[in-house]
Amino acid sequence: MGLLIVVGFVVAVAEIARRISTPNAGRSPASATADGFTERIALPPGSRVVSMNAVGDRLVVHIETPGGPAAYVVDPRNGALLGKIEFPPGAGR
């Protein structure tokens, strides 16, 4: 009986570690296709994409907007928009 408890505990810890190391792995993309996915991220009017950089397991898209520069953080595995960082003009540090 003690062995069964130990094995169950090890399995539970391994599953928790697996889920922590692969965030959002269970989330399916909004528009999955056989060749991947299609995700549309709306930009403010008059905006343009300046560049894209891979940072760790994220994609950072640099945007130039009429209100100043911004950065969109995207999960490249499923196209989910994880966050938006704005840099308004005149904002102090």
KEROTI-678824 format. One line per field, with one value per residue (C-alpha): residue in three letters; chain; z, y, x. Coordinates in Angstrom, 2 decimals. Each point is the difference from the previous one (the first is absolute). Layout:
BEGIN
type: (ALA,...)
mol: (A,...)
c3: (Z,...)
c2: (Y,...)
c1: (X,...)
END
This chain:
BEGIN
type: (MET,GLY,LEU,LEU,ILE,VAL,VAL,GLY,PHE,VAL,VAL,ALA,VAL,ALA,GLU,ILE,ALA,ARG,ARG,ILE,SER,THR,PRO,ASN,ALA,GLY,ARG,SER,PRO,ALA,SER,ALA,THR,ALA,ASP,GLY,PHE,THR,GLU,ARG,ILE,ALA,LEU,PRO,PRO,GLY,SER,ARG,VAL,VAL,SER,MET,ASN,ALA,VAL,GLY,ASP,ARG,LEU,VAL,VAL,HIS,ILE,GLU,THR,PRO,GLY,GLY,PRO,ALA,ALA,TYR,VAL,VAL,ASP,PRO,ARG,ASN,GLY,ALA,LEU,LEU,GLY,LYS,ILE,GLU,PHE,PRO,PRO,GLY,ALA,GLY,ARG)
mol: (A,A,A,A,A,A,A,A,A,A,A,A,A,A,A,A,A,A,A,A,A,A,A,A,A,A,A,A,A,A,A,A,A,A,A,A,A,A,A,A,A,A,A,A,A,A,A,A,A,A,A,A,A,A,A,A,A,A,A,A,A,A,A,A,A,A,A,A,A,A,A,A,A,A,A,A,A,A,A,A,A,A,A,A,A,A,A,A,A,A,A,A,A)
c3: (0.00,0.80,-3.39,-1.73,1.87,-0.96,-3.68,-0.04,1.55,-2.58,-2.88,1.38,0.41,-3.52,-1.50,1.85,-1.18,-3.60,0.09,1.51,-2.61,-2.96,0.66,-2.30,-1.55,0.46,-1.67,-3.59,-2.54,-1.00,-3.64,-0.27,-3.44,-1.23,-0.81,3.31,1.19,-1.02,2.62,-0.71,2.45,-0.54,-0.02,0.66,-3.15,-1.58,1.62,-1.69,0.98,0.38,0.93,1.65,2.40,1.67,3.73,1.84,-0.90,-0.97,-3.08,0.57,-2.79,-0.02,-1.18,-0.90,0.84,-0.31,3.83,0.20,-0.20,1.45,0.32,-0.28,1.71,-1.90,0.67,-3.32,0.66,-0.28,-0.94,3.30,0.92,3.50,0.65,-1.34,1.14,-0.93,0.06,-0.08,-0.89,2.99,2.49,2.60,1.44)
c2: (0.00,2.37,-0.67,0.89,3.33,0.81,-0.85,2.12,2.93,-0.26,-0.08,3.05,2.00,-0.96,1.14,3.32,0.59,-0.79,2.45,2.76,-0.43,0.19,2.91,0.34,-3.40,-1.02,3.13,-0.59,2.83,1.88,-1.11,-3.26,-1.45,-3.05,2.19,1.92,2.85,3.42,2.70,3.62,2.66,3.36,3.03,3.57,2.02,1.53,-2.52,-1.94,-2.93,1.12,-3.30,-3.39,-1.68,-3.40,0.35,-3.31,-1.83,3.21,2.20,3.76,2.08,3.65,2.33,3.69,1.61,3.61,0.12,-1.22,-3.31,-3.22,-3.64,-2.99,-3.23,-3.06,-3.74,-1.34,-3.52,1.05,3.69,1.14,3.65,-0.19,3.70,3.49,2.55,3.65,2.78,3.25,3.19,2.04,-2.87,0.32,-2.81)
c1: (0.00,2.88,1.55,-3.27,-0.13,3.60,-0.62,-3.17,1.87,2.81,-2.50,-1.84,3.24,1.16,-3.33,0.11,3.59,-0.99,-2.91,2.13,2.74,-2.43,-2.41,-3.03,0.71,-3.63,-1.39,-0.95,0.26,-3.13,0.15,1.88,0.69,1.89,3.02,0.08,-2.18,-1.23,-0.33,-0.91,1.16,-1.68,2.29,-1.13,-0.81,3.11,2.35,2.75,2.20,3.62,1.66,-0.44,2.44,-0.01,0.62,0.13,-3.19,-1.82,-0.21,0.21,-1.54,1.11,-2.78,0.10,-3.35,-1.19,0.11,3.61,1.84,-1.40,0.97,-2.33,1.06,-1.26,0.21,1.36,-1.32,-3.63,-0.08,-1.50,0.55,1.51,0.43,0.49,2.59,-0.52,2.60,-2.01,1.89,1.11,-0.30,2.73,2.03)
END
